[in-house]
Amino acid sequence: MSERTDRRSYEGRSITVTFEAGRCRHAAECVRGLPEVFDTDRRPWIRPDGADADRVVEVVRRCPSGALRYERTDGGMGARTPSV
């Protein structure tokens, strides 16, 4: 039996954030860390342009489950989420 992957991408000008719902453990590090980008009451709930790309990277890296990942599209530091 194969596991269904529900991964969505949210593209911004400088960074693309992906979210894999099946991995999320609802620790809310993203929502508490950067509510102007991650807001579960809004659709889409991830708006990468709501903050500087460096701040988005910092918060995505704190995701304990790895449900959030990023890719910089501006050539900035930390081009991709580090492999776990």
mmCIF file of the N, C-alpha and C atoms, coordinates in Angstrom:
data_MODEL
# 
_entry.id   MODEL 
# 
loop_
_atom_site.group_PDB 
_atom_site.id 
_atom_site.type_symbol 
_atom_site.label_atom_id 
_atom_site.label_alt_id 
_atom_site.label_comp_id 
_atom_site.label_asym_id 
_atom_site.label_entity_id 
_atom_site.label_seq_id 
_atom_site.pdbx_PDB_ins_code 
_atom_site.Cartn_x 
_atom_site.Cartn_y 
_atom_site.Cartn_z 
_atom_site.occupancy 
_atom_site.B_iso_or_equiv 
_atom_site.pdbx_formal_charge 
_atom_site.auth_seq_id 
_atom_site.auth_comp_id 
_atom_site.auth_asym_id 
_atom_site.auth_atom_id 
_atom_site.pdbx_PDB_model_num 
ATOM 1   N N  . MET A 1 1  ? 0.836  -1.170 0.000  1.00 0.00 ? 1  MET A N  1 
ATOM 2   C CA . MET A 1 1  ? 0.000  0.000  0.000  1.00 0.00 ? 1  MET A CA 1 
ATOM 3   C C  . MET A 1 1  ? 0.887  1.241  0.000  1.00 0.00 ? 1  MET A C  1 
ATOM 4   N N  . SER A 1 2  ? 0.604  2.186  -0.884 1.00 0.00 ? 2  SER A N  1 
ATOM 5   C CA . SER A 1 2  ? 1.420  3.398  -0.938 1.00 0.00 ? 2  SER A CA 1 
ATOM 6   C C  . SER A 1 2  ? 0.797  4.498  -0.085 1.00 0.00 ? 2  SER A C  1 
ATOM 7   N N  . GLU A 1 3  ? 1.668  5.297  0.513  1.00 0.00 ? 3  GLU A N  1 
ATOM 8   C CA . GLU A 1 3  ? 1.226  6.398  1.350  1.00 0.00 ? 3  GLU A CA 1 
ATOM 9   C C  . GLU A 1 3  ? 0.964  7.618  0.483  1.00 0.00 ? 3  GLU A C  1 
ATOM 10  N N  . ARG A 1 4  ? -0.174 8.227  0.675  1.00 0.00 ? 4  ARG A N  1 
ATOM 11  C CA . ARG A 1 4  ? -0.536 9.403  -0.107 1.00 0.00 ? 4  ARG A CA 1 
ATOM 12  C C  . ARG A 1 4  ? 0.241  10.616 0.397  1.00 0.00 ? 4  ARG A C  1 
ATOM 13  N N  . THR A 1 5  ? 0.815  11.340 -0.530 1.00 0.00 ? 5  THR A N  1 
ATOM 14  C CA . THR A 1 5  ? 1.547  12.553 -0.185 1.00 0.00 ? 5  THR A CA 1 
ATOM 15  C C  . THR A 1 5  ? 0.713  13.751 -0.577 1.00 0.00 ? 5  THR A C  1 
ATOM 16  N N  . ASP A 1 6  ? 0.394  14.573 0.396  1.00 0.00 ? 6  ASP A N  1 
ATOM 17  C CA . ASP A 1 6  ? -0.378 15.780 0.148  1.00 0.00 ? 6  ASP A CA 1 
ATOM 18  C C  . ASP A 1 6  ? 0.557  16.972 0.344  1.00 0.00 ? 6  ASP A C  1 
ATOM 19  N N  . ARG A 1 7  ? 1.315  17.288 -0.680 1.00 0.00 ? 7  ARG A N  1 
ATOM 20  C CA . ARG A 1 7  ? 2.305  18.367 -0.608 1.00 0.00 ? 7  ARG A CA 1 
ATOM 21  C C  . ARG A 1 7  ? 1.837  19.523 -1.495 1.00 0.00 ? 7  ARG A C  1 
ATOM 22  N N  . ARG A 1 8  ? 1.807  20.708 -0.918 1.00 0.00 ? 8  ARG A N  1 
ATOM 23  C CA . ARG A 1 8  ? 1.408  21.892 -1.672 1.00 0.00 ? 8  ARG A CA 1 
ATOM 24  C C  . ARG A 1 8  ? 2.530  22.913 -1.644 1.00 0.00 ? 8  ARG A C  1 
ATOM 25  N N  . SER A 1 9  ? 2.626  23.654 -2.731 1.00 0.00 ? 9  SER A N  1 
ATOM 26  C CA . SER A 1 9  ? 3.647  24.697 -2.846 1.00 0.00 ? 9  SER A CA 1 
ATOM 27  C C  . SER A 1 9  ? 3.003  26.061 -2.819 1.00 0.00 ? 9  SER A C  1 
ATOM 28  N N  . TYR A 1 10 ? 3.667  26.976 -2.152 1.00 0.00 ? 10 TYR A N  1 
ATOM 29  C CA . TYR A 1 10 ? 3.225  28.365 -2.043 1.00 0.00 ? 10 TYR A CA 1 
ATOM 30  C C  . TYR A 1 10 ? 4.385  29.236 -2.515 1.00 0.00 ? 10 TYR A C  1 
ATOM 31  N N  . GLU A 1 11 ? 4.214  29.832 -3.685 1.00 0.00 ? 11 GLU A N  1 
ATOM 32  C CA . GLU A 1 11 ? 5.308  30.581 -4.308 1.00 0.00 ? 11 GLU A CA 1 
ATOM 33  C C  . GLU A 1 11 ? 5.245  32.058 -3.950 1.00 0.00 ? 11 GLU A C  1 
ATOM 34  N N  . GLY A 1 12 ? 6.405  32.576 -3.581 1.00 0.00 ? 12 GLY A N  1 
ATOM 35  C CA . GLY A 1 12 ? 6.565  33.999 -3.353 1.00 0.00 ? 12 GLY A CA 1 
ATOM 36  C C  . GLY A 1 12 ? 7.587  34.539 -4.344 1.00 0.00 ? 12 GLY A C  1 
ATOM 37  N N  . ARG A 1 13 ? 7.901  35.813 -4.218 1.00 0.00 ? 13 ARG A N  1 
ATOM 38  C CA . ARG A 1 13 ? 8.875  36.425 -5.127 1.00 0.00 ? 13 ARG A CA 1 
ATOM 39  C C  . ARG A 1 13 ? 10.284 35.897 -4.896 1.00 0.00 ? 13 ARG A C  1 
ATOM 40  N N  . SER A 1 14 ? 10.637 35.618 -3.651 1.00 0.00 ? 14 SER A N  1 
ATOM 41  C CA . SER A 1 14 ? 12.005 35.225 -3.312 1.00 0.00 ? 14 SER A CA 1 
ATOM 42  C C  . SER A 1 14 ? 12.149 33.807 -2.791 1.00 0.00 ? 14 SER A C  1 
ATOM 43  N N  . ILE A 1 15 ? 11.026 33.193 -2.418 1.00 0.00 ? 15 ILE A N  1 
ATOM 44  C CA . ILE A 1 15 ? 11.080 31.883 -1.778 1.00 0.00 ? 15 ILE A CA 1 
ATOM 45  C C  . ILE A 1 15 ? 9.788  31.126 -2.065 1.00 0.00 ? 15 ILE A C  1 
ATOM 46  N N  . THR A 1 16 ? 9.923  29.812 -2.220 1.00 0.00 ? 16 THR A N  1 
ATOM 47  C CA . THR A 1 16 ? 8.759  28.939 -2.336 1.00 0.00 ? 16 THR A CA 1 
ATOM 48  C C  . THR A 1 16 ? 8.744  28.046 -1.105 1.00 0.00 ? 16 THR A C  1 
ATOM 49  N N  . VAL A 1 17 ? 7.604  27.989 -0.429 1.00 0.00 ? 17 VAL A N  1 
ATOM 50  C CA . VAL A 1 17 ? 7.440  27.149 0.751  1.00 0.00 ? 17 VAL A CA 1 
ATOM 51  C C  . VAL A 1 17 ? 6.522  25.995 0.383  1.00 0.00 ? 17 VAL A C  1 
ATOM 52  N N  . THR A 1 18 ? 6.922  24.787 0.742  1.00 0.00 ? 18 THR A N  1 
ATOM 53  C CA . THR A 1 18 ? 6.057  23.629 0.525  1.00 0.00 ? 18 THR A CA 1 
ATOM 54  C C  . THR A 1 18 ? 5.619  23.081 1.874  1.00 0.00 ? 18 THR A C  1 
ATOM 55  N N  . PHE A 1 19 ? 4.409  22.535 1.879  1.00 0.00 ? 19 PHE A N  1 
ATOM 56  C CA . PHE A 1 19 ? 3.832  21.985 3.096  1.00 0.00 ? 19 PHE A CA 1 
ATOM 57  C C  . PHE A 1 19 ? 3.291  20.601 2.791  1.00 0.00 ? 19 PHE A C  1 
ATOM 58  N N  . GLU A 1 20 ? 3.690  19.624 3.602  1.00 0.00 ? 20 GLU A N  1 
ATOM 59  C CA . GLU A 1 20 ? 3.225  18.252 3.466  1.00 0.00 ? 20 GLU A CA 1 
ATOM 60  C C  . GLU A 1 20 ? 2.344  17.928 4.675  1.00 0.00 ? 20 GLU A C  1 
ATOM 61  N N  . ALA A 1 21 ? 1.034  17.986 4.470  1.00 0.00 ? 21 ALA A N  1 
ATOM 62  C CA . ALA A 1 21 ? 0.065  17.848 5.561  1.00 0.00 ? 21 ALA A CA 1 
ATOM 63  C C  . ALA A 1 21 ? 0.221  16.552 6.352  1.00 0.00 ? 21 ALA A C  1 
ATOM 64  N N  . GLY A 1 22 ? 0.531  15.465 5.683  1.00 0.00 ? 22 GLY A N  1 
ATOM 65  C CA . GLY A 1 22 ? 0.657  14.178 6.360  1.00 0.00 ? 22 GLY A CA 1 
ATOM 66  C C  . GLY A 1 22 ? 1.801  14.098 7.352  1.00 0.00 ? 22 GLY A C  1 
ATOM 67  N N  . ARG A 1 23 ? 2.771  14.983 7.232  1.00 0.00 ? 23 ARG A N  1 
ATOM 68  C CA . ARG A 1 23 ? 3.922  14.992 8.158  1.00 0.00 ? 23 ARG A CA 1 
ATOM 69  C C  . ARG A 1 23 ? 3.728  15.937 9.330  1.00 0.00 ? 23 ARG A C  1 
ATOM 70  N N  . CYS A 1 24 ? 2.792  16.868 9.205  1.00 0.00 ? 24 CYS A N  1 
ATOM 71  C CA . CYS A 1 24 ? 2.610  17.919 10.206 1.00 0.00 ? 24 CYS A CA 1 
ATOM 72  C C  . CYS A 1 24 ? 2.176  17.331 11.547 1.00 0.00 ? 24 CYS A C  1 
ATOM 73  N N  . ARG A 1 25 ? 2.808  17.782 12.628 1.00 0.00 ? 25 ARG A N  1 
ATOM 74  C CA . ARG A 1 25 ? 2.473  17.346 13.982 1.00 0.00 ? 25 ARG A CA 1 
ATOM 75  C C  . ARG A 1 25 ? 1.850  18.487 14.787 1.00 0.00 ? 25 ARG A C  1 
ATOM 76  N N  . HIS A 1 26 ? 1.525  19.569 14.126 1.00 0.00 ? 26 HIS A N  1 
ATOM 77  C CA . HIS A 1 26 ? 0.803  20.704 14.711 1.00 0.00 ? 26 HIS A CA 1 
ATOM 78  C C  . HIS A 1 26 ? 1.507  21.299 15.931 1.00 0.00 ? 26 HIS A C  1 
ATOM 79  N N  . ALA A 1 27 ? 2.806  21.395 15.861 1.00 0.00 ? 27 ALA A N  1 
ATOM 80  C CA . ALA A 1 27 ? 3.581  22.037 16.925 1.00 0.00 ? 27 ALA A CA 1 
ATOM 81  C C  . ALA A 1 27 ? 3.391  23.555 16.884 1.00 0.00 ? 27 ALA A C  1 
ATOM 82  N N  . ALA A 1 28 ? 2.943  24.079 15.753 1.00 0.00 ? 28 ALA A N  1 
ATOM 83  C CA . ALA A 1 28 ? 2.625  25.500 15.559 1.00 0.00 ? 28 ALA A CA 1 
ATOM 84  C C  . ALA A 1 28 ? 3.838  26.419 15.637 1.00 0.00 ? 28 ALA A C  1 
ATOM 85  N N  . GLU A 1 29 ? 5.033  25.891 15.434 1.00 0.00 ? 29 GLU A N  1 
ATOM 86  C CA . GLU A 1 29 ? 6.235  26.736 15.410 1.00 0.00 ? 29 GLU A CA 1 
ATOM 87  C C  . GLU A 1 29 ? 6.105  27.805 14.325 1.00 0.00 ? 29 GLU A C  1 
ATOM 88  N N  . CYS A 1 30 ? 5.514  27.436 13.206 1.00 0.00 ? 30 CYS A N  1 
ATOM 89  C CA . CYS A 1 30 ? 5.377  28.372 12.088 1.00 0.00 ? 30 CYS A CA 1 
ATOM 90  C C  . CYS A 1 30 ? 4.398  29.490 12.431 1.00 0.00 ? 30 CYS A C  1 
ATOM 91  N N  . VAL A 1 31 ? 3.247  29.132 12.956 1.00 0.00 ? 31 VAL A N  1 
ATOM 92  C CA . VAL A 1 31 ? 2.197  30.112 13.260 1.00 0.00 ? 31 VAL A CA 1 
ATOM 93  C C  . VAL A 1 31 ? 2.656  31.078 14.349 1.00 0.00 ? 31 VAL A C  1 
ATOM 94  N N  . ARG A 1 32 ? 3.286  30.552 15.381 1.00 0.00 ? 32 ARG A N  1 
ATOM 95  C CA . ARG A 1 32 ? 3.794  31.424 16.455 1.00 0.00 ? 32 ARG A CA 1 
ATOM 96  C C  . ARG A 1 32 ? 5.002  32.234 16.001 1.00 0.00 ? 32 ARG A C  1 
ATOM 97  N N  . GLY A 1 33 ? 5.824  31.633 15.153 1.00 0.00 ? 33 GLY A N  1 
ATOM 98  C CA . GLY A 1 33 ? 7.063  32.280 14.736 1.00 0.00 ? 33 GLY A CA 1 
ATOM 99  C C  . GLY A 1 33 ? 6.895  33.384 13.716 1.00 0.00 ? 33 GLY A C  1 
ATOM 100 N N  . LEU A 1 34 ? 5.904  33.258 12.841 1.00 0.00 ? 34 LEU A N  1 
ATOM 101 C CA . LEU A 1 34 ? 5.743  34.233 11.762 1.00 0.00 ? 34 LEU A CA 1 
ATOM 102 C C  . LEU A 1 34 ? 4.264  34.272 11.323 1.00 0.00 ? 34 LEU A C  1 
ATOM 103 N N  . PRO A 1 35 ? 3.397  34.802 12.185 1.00 0.00 ? 35 PRO A N  1 
ATOM 104 C CA . PRO A 1 35 ? 1.965  34.792 11.877 1.00 0.00 ? 35 PRO A CA 1 
ATOM 105 C C  . PRO A 1 35 ? 1.586  35.588 10.637 1.00 0.00 ? 35 PRO A C  1 
ATOM 106 N N  . GLU A 1 36 ? 2.429  36.510 10.223 1.00 0.00 ? 36 GLU A N  1 
ATOM 107 C CA . GLU A 1 36 ? 2.134  37.274 9.009  1.00 0.00 ? 36 GLU A CA 1 
ATOM 108 C C  . GLU A 1 36 ? 2.336  36.439 7.743  1.00 0.00 ? 36 GLU A C  1 
ATOM 109 N N  . VAL A 1 37 ? 3.009  35.302 7.860  1.00 0.00 ? 37 VAL A N  1 
ATOM 110 C CA . VAL A 1 37 ? 3.206  34.380 6.740  1.00 0.00 ? 37 VAL A CA 1 
ATOM 111 C C  . VAL A 1 37 ? 2.340  33.134 6.907  1.00 0.00 ? 37 VAL A C  1 
ATOM 112 N N  . PHE A 1 38 ? 2.290  32.594 8.115  1.00 0.00 ? 38 PHE A N  1 
ATOM 113 C CA . PHE A 1 38 ? 1.573  31.352 8.396  1.00 0.00 ? 38 PHE A CA 1 
ATOM 114 C C  . PHE A 1 38 ? 0.339  31.656 9.242  1.00 0.00 ? 38 PHE A C  1 
ATOM 115 N N  . ASP A 1 39 ? -0.832 31.587 8.624  1.00 0.00 ? 39 ASP A N  1 
ATOM 116 C CA . ASP A 1 39 ? -2.084 31.911 9.316  1.00 0.00 ? 39 ASP A CA 1 
ATOM 117 C C  . ASP A 1 39 ? -3.146 30.903 8.887  1.00 0.00 ? 39 ASP A C  1 
ATOM 118 N N  . THR A 1 40 ? -3.474 29.976 9.776  1.00 0.00 ? 40 THR A N  1 
ATOM 119 C CA . THR A 1 40 ? -4.405 28.897 9.436  1.00 0.00 ? 40 THR A CA 1 
ATOM 120 C C  . THR A 1 40 ? -5.848 29.364 9.255  1.00 0.00 ? 40 THR A C  1 
ATOM 121 N N  . ASP A 1 41 ? -6.158 30.583 9.625  1.00 0.00 ? 41 ASP A N  1 
ATOM 122 C CA . ASP A 1 41 ? -7.506 31.122 9.429  1.00 0.00 ? 41 ASP A CA 1 
ATOM 123 C C  . ASP A 1 41 ? -7.677 31.777 8.070  1.00 0.00 ? 41 ASP A C  1 
ATOM 124 N N  . ARG A 1 42 ? -6.615 31.828 7.288  1.00 0.00 ? 42 ARG A N  1 
ATOM 125 C CA . ARG A 1 42 ? -6.610 32.529 5.997  1.00 0.00 ? 42 ARG A CA 1 
ATOM 126 C C  . ARG A 1 42 ? -6.384 31.521 4.877  1.00 0.00 ? 42 ARG A C  1 
ATOM 127 N N  . ARG A 1 43 ? -6.834 31.845 3.692  1.00 0.00 ? 43 ARG A N  1 
ATOM 128 C CA . ARG A 1 43 ? -6.568 31.017 2.512  1.00 0.00 ? 43 ARG A CA 1 
ATOM 129 C C  . ARG A 1 43 ? -5.960 31.888 1.437  1.00 0.00 ? 43 ARG A C  1 
ATOM 130 N N  . PRO A 1 44 ? -4.843 31.542 0.845  1.00 0.00 ? 44 PRO A N  1 
ATOM 131 C CA . PRO A 1 44 ? -4.012 30.421 1.279  1.00 0.00 ? 44 PRO A CA 1 
ATOM 132 C C  . PRO A 1 44 ? -3.406 30.711 2.650  1.00 0.00 ? 44 PRO A C  1 
ATOM 133 N N  . TRP A 1 45 ? -3.145 29.673 3.397  1.00 0.00 ? 45 TRP A N  1 
ATOM 134 C CA . TRP A 1 45 ? -2.674 29.873 4.770  1.00 0.00 ? 45 TRP A CA 1 
ATOM 135 C C  . TRP A 1 45 ? -1.195 30.197 4.853  1.00 0.00 ? 45 TRP A C  1 
ATOM 136 N N  . ILE A 1 46 ? -0.460 29.974 3.763  1.00 0.00 ? 46 ILE A N  1 
ATOM 137 C CA . ILE A 1 46 ? 0.962  30.351 3.706  1.00 0.00 ? 46 ILE A CA 1 
ATOM 138 C C  . ILE A 1 46 ? 1.118  31.416 2.636  1.00 0.00 ? 46 ILE A C  1 
ATOM 139 N N  . ARG A 1 47 ? 1.647  32.567 3.045  1.00 0.00 ? 47 ARG A N  1 
ATOM 140 C CA . ARG A 1 47 ? 1.931  33.674 2.124  1.00 0.00 ? 47 ARG A CA 1 
ATOM 141 C C  . ARG A 1 47 ? 3.400  34.059 2.273  1.00 0.00 ? 47 ARG A C  1 
ATOM 142 N N  . PRO A 1 48 ? 4.256  33.448 1.457  1.00 0.00 ? 48 PRO A N  1 
ATOM 143 C CA . PRO A 1 48 ? 5.708  33.647 1.599  1.00 0.00 ? 48 PRO A CA 1 
ATOM 144 C C  . PRO A 1 48 ? 6.161  35.093 1.500  1.00 0.00 ? 48 PRO A C  1 
ATOM 145 N N  . ASP A 1 49 ? 5.416  35.939 0.802  1.00 0.00 ? 49 ASP A N  1 
ATOM 146 C CA . ASP A 1 49 ? 5.816  37.340 0.665  1.00 0.00 ? 49 ASP A CA 1 
ATOM 147 C C  . ASP A 1 49 ? 5.405  38.191 1.867  1.00 0.00 ? 49 ASP A C  1 
ATOM 148 N N  . GLY A 1 50 ? 4.848  37.570 2.904  1.00 0.00 ? 50 GLY A N  1 
ATOM 149 C CA . GLY A 1 50 ? 4.436  38.308 4.092  1.00 0.00 ? 50 GLY A CA 1 
ATOM 150 C C  . GLY A 1 50 ? 5.593  38.741 4.971  1.00 0.00 ? 50 GLY A C  1 
ATOM 151 N N  . ALA A 1 51 ? 6.779  38.262 4.690  1.00 0.00 ? 51 ALA A N  1 
ATOM 152 C CA . ALA A 1 51 ? 7.970  38.626 5.469  1.00 0.00 ? 51 ALA A CA 1 
ATOM 153 C C  . ALA A 1 51 ? 9.197  38.439 4.583  1.00 0.00 ? 51 ALA A C  1 
ATOM 154 N N  . ASP A 1 52 ? 10.311 38.962 5.056  1.00 0.00 ? 52 ASP A N  1 
ATOM 155 C CA . ASP A 1 52 ? 11.585 38.800 4.368  1.00 0.00 ? 52 ASP A CA 1 
ATOM 156 C C  . ASP A 1 52 ? 11.920 37.310 4.247  1.00 0.00 ? 52 ASP A C  1 
ATOM 157 N N  . ALA A 1 53 ? 12.455 36.899 3.114  1.00 0.00 ? 53 ALA A N  1 
ATOM 158 C CA . ALA A 1 53 ? 12.765 35.486 2.862  1.00 0.00 ? 53 ALA A CA 1 
ATOM 159 C C  . ALA A 1 53 ? 13.686 34.900 3.930  1.00 0.00 ? 53 ALA A C  1 
ATOM 160 N N  . ASP A 1 54 ? 14.627 35.673 4.452  1.00 0.00 ? 54 ASP A N  1 
ATOM 161 C CA . ASP A 1 54 ? 15.521 35.154 5.497  1.00 0.00 ? 54 ASP A CA 1 
ATOM 162 C C  . ASP A 1 54 ? 14.739 34.782 6.756  1.00 0.00 ? 54 ASP A C  1 
ATOM 163 N N  . ARG A 1 55 ? 13.726 35.561 7.089  1.00 0.00 ? 55 ARG A N  1 
ATOM 164 C CA . ARG A 1 55 ? 12.894 35.255 8.261  1.00 0.00 ? 55 ARG A CA 1 
ATOM 165 C C  . ARG A 1 55 ? 12.058 34.005 8.009  1.00 0.00 ? 55 ARG A C  1 
ATOM 166 N N  . VAL A 1 56 ? 11.549 33.861 6.787  1.00 0.00 ? 56 VAL A N  1 
ATOM 167 C CA . VAL A 1 56 ? 10.772 32.667 6.441  1.00 0.00 ? 56 VAL A CA 1 
ATOM 168 C C  . VAL A 1 56 ? 11.650 31.426 6.574  1.00 0.00 ? 56 VAL A C  1 
ATOM 169 N N  . VAL A 1 57 ? 12.872 31.484 6.072  1.00 0.00 ? 57 VAL A N  1 
ATOM 170 C CA . VAL A 1 57 ? 13.812 30.365 6.194  1.00 0.00 ? 57 VAL A CA 1 
ATOM 171 C C  . VAL A 1 57 ? 14.015 30.009 7.657  1.00 0.00 ? 57 VAL A C  1 
ATOM 172 N N  . GLU A 1 58 ? 14.241 30.998 8.484  1.00 0.00 ? 58 GLU A N  1 
ATOM 173 C CA . GLU A 1 58 ? 14.488 30.761 9.910  1.00 0.00 ? 58 GLU A CA 1 
ATOM 174 C C  . GLU A 1 58 ? 13.330 29.997 10.553 1.00 0.00 ? 58 GLU A C  1 
ATOM 175 N N  . VAL A 1 59 ? 12.108 30.387 10.254 1.00 0.00 ? 59 VAL A N  1 
ATOM 176 C CA . VAL A 1 59 ? 10.943 29.736 10.854 1.00 0.00 ? 59 VAL A CA 1 
ATOM 177 C C  . VAL A 1 59 ? 10.706 28.350 10.259 1.00 0.00 ? 59 VAL A C  1 
ATOM 178 N N  . VAL A 1 60 ? 10.848 28.198 8.959  1.00 0.00 ? 60 VAL A N  1 
ATOM 179 C CA . VAL A 1 60 ? 10.670 26.879 8.330  1.00 0.00 ? 60 VAL A CA 1 
ATOM 180 C C  . VAL A 1 60 ? 11.669 25.881 8.902  1.00 0.00 ? 60 VAL A C  1 
ATOM 181 N N  . ARG A 1 61 ? 12.873 26.300 9.145  1.00 0.00 ? 61 ARG A N  1 
ATOM 182 C CA . ARG A 1 61 ? 13.897 25.396 9.706  1.00 0.00 ? 61 ARG A CA 1 
ATOM 183 C C  . ARG A 1 61 ? 13.549 24.929 11.115 1.00 0.00 ? 61 ARG A C  1 
ATOM 184 N N  . ARG A 1 62 ? 12.671 25.637 11.800 1.00 0.00 ? 62 ARG A N  1 
ATOM 185 C CA . ARG A 1 62 ? 12.255 25.233 13.149 1.00 0.00 ? 62 ARG A CA 1 
ATOM 186 C C  . ARG A 1 62 ? 11.143 24.195 13.148 1.00 0.00 ? 62 ARG A C  1 
ATOM 187 N N  . CYS A 1 63 ? 10.605 23.870 11.994 1.00 0.00 ? 63 CYS A N  1 
ATOM 188 C CA . CYS A 1 63 ? 9.517  22.884 11.902 1.00 0.00 ? 63 CYS A CA 1 
ATOM 189 C C  . CYS A 1 63 ? 10.042 21.523 12.365 1.00 0.00 ? 63 CYS A C  1 
ATOM 190 N N  . PRO A 1 64 ? 9.523  21.002 13.488 1.00 0.00 ? 64 PRO A N  1 
ATOM 191 C CA . PRO A 1 64 ? 10.085 19.762 14.033 1.00 0.00 ? 64 PRO A CA 1 
ATOM 192 C C  . PRO A 1 64 ? 9.780  18.512 13.215 1.00 0.00 ? 64 PRO A C  1 
ATOM 193 N N  . SER A 1 65 ? 8.733  18.532 12.415 1.00 0.00 ? 65 SER A N  1 
ATOM 194 C CA . SER A 1 65 ? 8.343  17.337 11.664 1.00 0.00 ? 65 SER A CA 1 
ATOM 195 C C  . SER A 1 65 ? 8.909  17.304 10.247 1.00 0.00 ? 65 SER A C  1 
ATOM 196 N N  . GLY A 1 66 ? 9.373  18.444 9.759  1.00 0.00 ? 66 GLY A N  1 
ATOM 197 C CA . GLY A 1 66 ? 9.830  18.516 8.379  1.00 0.00 ? 66 GLY A CA 1 
ATOM 198 C C  . GLY A 1 66 ? 8.686  18.681 7.387  1.00 0.00 ? 66 GLY A C  1 
ATOM 199 N N  . ALA A 1 67 ? 7.497  18.985 7.879  1.00 0.00 ? 67 ALA A N  1 
ATOM 200 C CA . ALA A 1 67 ? 6.339  19.185 6.996  1.00 0.00 ? 67 ALA A CA 1 
ATOM 201 C C  . ALA A 1 67 ? 6.523  20.426 6.131  1.00 0.00 ? 67 ALA A C  1 
ATOM 202 N N  . LEU A 1 68 ? 7.241  21.409 6.650  1.00 0.00 ? 68 LEU A N  1 
ATOM 203 C CA . LEU A 1 68 ? 7.530  22.621 5.892  1.00 0.00 ? 68 LEU A CA 1 
ATOM 204 C C  . LEU A 1 68 ? 8.927  22.529 5.304  1.00 0.00 ? 68 LEU A C  1 
ATOM 205 N N  . ARG A 1 69 ? 9.045  22.946 4.066  1.00 0.00 ? 69 ARG A N  1 
ATOM 206 C CA . ARG A 1 69 ? 10.336 23.014 3.386  1.00 0.00 ? 69 ARG A CA 1 
ATOM 207 C C  . ARG A 1 69 ? 10.343 24.290 2.567  1.00 0.00 ? 69 ARG A C  1 
ATOM 208 N N  . TYR A 1 70 ? 11.522 24.673 2.106  1.00 0.00 ? 70 TYR A N  1 
ATOM 209 C CA . TYR A 1 70 ? 11.613 25.887 1.302  1.00 0.00 ? 70 TYR A CA 1 
ATOM 210 C C  . TYR A 1 70 ? 12.643 25.729 0.210  1.00 0.00 ? 70 TYR A C  1 
ATOM 211 N N  . GLU A 1 71 ? 12.504 26.592 -0.769 1.00 0.00 ? 71 GLU A N  1 
ATOM 212 C CA . GLU A 1 71 ? 13.516 26.732 -1.813 1.00 0.00 ? 71 GLU A CA 1 
ATOM 213 C C  . GLU A 1 71 ? 13.613 28.210 -2.131 1.00 0.00 ? 71 GLU A C  1 
ATOM 214 N N  . ARG A 1 72 ? 14.816 28.756 -2.010 1.00 0.00 ? 72 ARG A N  1 
ATOM 215 C CA . ARG A 1 72 ? 15.043 30.162 -2.344 1.00 0.00 ? 72 ARG A CA 1 
ATOM 216 C C  . ARG A 1 72 ? 15.077 30.306 -3.852 1.00 0.00 ? 72 ARG A C  1 
ATOM 217 N N  . THR A 1 73 ? 14.399 31.292 -4.362 1.00 0.00 ? 73 THR A N  1 
ATOM 218 C CA . THR A 1 73 ? 14.395 31.550 -5.796 1.00 0.00 ? 73 THR A CA 1 
ATOM 219 C C  . THR A 1 73 ? 15.135 32.841 -6.126 1.00 0.00 ? 73 THR A C  1 
ATOM 220 N N  . ASP A 1 74 ? 15.710 33.455 -5.080 1.00 0.00 ? 74 ASP A N  1 
ATOM 221 C CA . ASP A 1 74 ? 16.434 34.713 -5.267 1.00 0.00 ? 74 ASP A CA 1 
ATOM 222 C C  . ASP A 1 74 ? 17.940 34.559 -5.130 1.00 0.00 ? 74 ASP A C  1 
ATOM 223 N N  . GLY A 1 75 ? 18.404 33.315 -4.973 1.00 0.00 ? 75 GLY A N  1 
ATOM 224 C CA . GLY A 1 75 ? 19.835 33.087 -4.821 1.00 0.00 ? 75 GLY A CA 1 
ATOM 225 C C  . GLY A 1 75 ? 20.346 33.389 -3.434 1.00 0.00 ? 75 GLY A C  1 
ATOM 226 N N  . GLY A 1 76 ? 19.448 33.611 -2.486 1.00 0.00 ? 76 GLY A N  1 
ATOM 227 C CA . GLY A 1 76 ? 19.841 33.932 -1.116 1.00 0.00 ? 76 GLY A CA 1 
ATOM 228 C C  . GLY A 1 76 ? 20.430 32.741 -0.396 1.00 0.00 ? 76 GLY A C  1 
ATOM 229 N N  . MET A 1 77 ? 20.920 32.991 0.814  1.00 0.00 ? 77 MET A N  1 
ATOM 230 C CA . MET A 1 77 ? 21.547 31.942 1.618  1.00 0.00 ? 77 MET A CA 1 
ATOM 231 C C  . MET A 1 77 ? 20.539 30.851 1.945  1.00 0.00 ? 77 MET A C  1 
ATOM 232 N N  . GLY A 1 78 ? 21.017 29.617 2.054  1.00 0.00 ? 78 GLY A N  1 
ATOM 233 C CA . GLY A 1 78 ? 20.148 28.500 2.386  1.00 0.00 ? 78 GLY A CA 1 
ATOM 234 C C  . GLY A 1 78 ? 19.198 28.197 1.251  1.00 0.00 ? 78 GLY A C  1 
ATOM 235 N N  . ALA A 1 79 ? 19.727 27.875 0.093  1.00 0.00 ? 79 ALA A N  1 
ATOM 236 C CA . ALA A 1 79 ? 18.911 27.707 -1.111 1.00 0.00 ? 79 ALA A CA 1 
ATOM 237 C C  . ALA A 1 79 ? 17.777 26.706 -0.944 1.00 0.00 ? 79 ALA A C  1 
ATOM 238 N N  . ARG A 1 80 ? 18.003 25.668 -0.151 1.00 0.00 ? 80 ARG A N  1 
ATOM 239 C CA . ARG A 1 80 ? 16.964 24.650 0.087  1.00 0.00 ? 80 ARG A CA 1 
ATOM 240 C C  . ARG A 1 80 ? 16.974 24.246 1.551  1.00 0.00 ? 80 ARG A C  1 
ATOM 241 N N  . THR A 1 81 ? 15.866 23.635 1.964  1.00 0.00 ? 81 THR A N  1 
ATOM 242 C CA . THR A 1 81 ? 15.808 23.090 3.308  1.00 0.00 ? 81 THR A CA 1 
ATOM 243 C C  . THR A 1 81 ? 16.896 22.043 3.460  1.00 0.00 ? 81 THR A C  1 
ATOM 244 N N  . PRO A 1 82 ? 17.701 22.105 4.518  1.00 0.00 ? 82 PRO A N  1 
ATOM 245 C CA . PRO A 1 82 ? 18.740 21.101 4.714  1.00 0.00 ? 82 PRO A CA 1 
ATOM 246 C C  . PRO A 1 82 ? 18.145 19.699 4.830  1.00 0.00 ? 82 PRO A C  1 
ATOM 247 N N  . SER A 1 83 ? 18.835 18.698 4.339  1.00 0.00 ? 83 SER A N  1 
ATOM 248 C CA . SER A 1 83 ? 18.380 17.316 4.450  1.00 0.00 ? 83 SER A CA 1 
ATOM 249 C C  . SER A 1 83 ? 18.470 16.880 5.899  1.00 0.00 ? 83 SER A C  1 
ATOM 250 N N  . VAL A 1 84 ? 17.469 16.117 6.313  1.00 0.00 ? 84 VAL A N  1 
ATOM 251 C CA . VAL A 1 84 ? 17.428 15.630 7.690  1.00 0.00 ? 84 VAL A CA 1 
ATOM 252 C C  . VAL A 1 84 ? 17.999 14.250 7.752  1.00 0.00 ? 84 VAL A C  1 
# 
